[in-house]
């Protein structure tokens, strides 16, 4: 009975979340039920919610939808869902990311929606679970990011506003005009922006941006630019011409190394002698070297053969 109620609740939410409506065939396929059962499910919802609308879809197929906001009383949140948001807030805070504030805001809104009784019932368990779980963080200083700068940059990215920044750089301390495209988050957080002077996409350490001015002029985003593809060109953040990489992990650490994804497009090969070969194509020799250092004598660089010469990093920003 409980599972049937869950299924009906899910169908009600689905019928609100679609502009095209839901057909009997859709119900049959999603919930793996017969036509007769699909009809009963639809009729049960129609009995409870007379506002159920019927429309004709493609090939004159009947489809049904519910107006937005129907069945608000059915929307609730579990202890696991509350805990997941609390965990997300904790992790984002540890990374000095402004999104932690917005996750906390969502949590407060959820608690207001579900009411005091429900909150008192599920929050103690969620808090207990949060206390029982932790994150292991690398020792060292915590990055401090100017949240006002981040707000300005997000606005400029969405609105396609050009920006001017003053950047803490040995090479150039003048104001620079940029076209902001997005962010890359990691041990350090970076703004990714097109530099019209250099005519290329560059990365700028967020905590080295000293001043920002959002301009009243706009830029046209390159529709072919993909932040995901841009980040995959490098091992880490530093952008340089990609090269073929091949690492050989010895048998002692092969099992451990096999549990890592060193690059999204890597190829991992188990060798007959128990060793592990990892291949991918990317730039970023210095960051590769930093990572390889953690594996010590258990890893050998097969490609590129001139890896030692590639390690020197020249900051072009």
Secondary structure, DSSP 8 states (H G I E B T S, - for coil): -HHHHHHHHHHHHHHHS-SS-B-HHHHHHHHT--HHHHHHHHHHHHHH-TT-EEEE-GGG-EEEE--TTTTGGG----HHHHHHHHHHHHHHHHTT-THHHHHHHHHHHHHHHHHHHHHHHHHHHHHHHHHH------SS------HHHHHHHHHHHHHTEEEEEEE--SS--SEEEEEEEEEE-SSS-EEEEEETTTTEEEEEEGGGEEEEEEEEEE----TT--HHHHHHTBSSS-----EEEEEEE-TTTHHHHTT--SSTT-EEEE-TTS-EEEEEEEB-HHHHHHHHHTTGGGEEEEE-TTHHHH-------
